[in-house]
Amino acid sequence: MRSERRPLSAETSEFARARVSAEEGLRTQQAHAARTVAVHAHDVDDLRGLLAMLGLEAGTSV
């Protein structure tokens, strides 16, 4: 069975825009959370542990 490309419908492109917007919002929240944790961490080990609890990685640029 061969798959043919069809143009995006208005509904599909609206969904795609909503998904991109949600992903951008998530990245913004994660960056804000990482900065907040960095300000309040006692040391590097504390920072890494707190970021891990939030599901974030140390060393990621924010």
N, C-alpha and C positions, 0 to 999 in steps of 0.2 A: 504494500500500500504506500503510495507516494503522498507526502505532505506538501500542500501548496501554500505559499505565503499569501495571506489575505491582508488587505489594508486594515489598520486599526479602526475599530468603530469608536464613536464618541464615548461610549461607556468604557471601553477598554483603555483608551487614552486617559480618561478621567481617573480610572483606577491606578494607572501607572503614575500619573502626577501625584495622586494621594500617597502612593507608596514612597515615592522619592521624598515628598514632604515629610512623611513620618520618619524616614531614615535620617534625614537632616536634623529633625527635632531630637531624635535619639542621640545622635552624635553631639549635639549641643548640650544636652543634659549630661551626657557622660563626661564631657570636657569640664563642665561646671562642677560636677561631683568630684572629679579628680583634683581640680584646683582647690576646692574646699577641703578635701582630705589632706592635700599637701600642706596647706596652711596650718592645720591642727595636728599633724603627725609629730610625734616626739623625736623620731629618728627614721632612718631609711628602712629598717626592719618593720617598724610600726606602719610606715607608709605602704610598704608592699603588702603587709597583712590586711590593712584596711581596704586597699584597692582590690585585693583578691576577694574579700567579703562582698564587694560590690560587683564582682565579675569583670573588673577592669584590669588591664595589664600595666605594670610599671614600665617606664621607658617609652610609652606612647606619647607622641607630641600632642600637647593640648593648647 
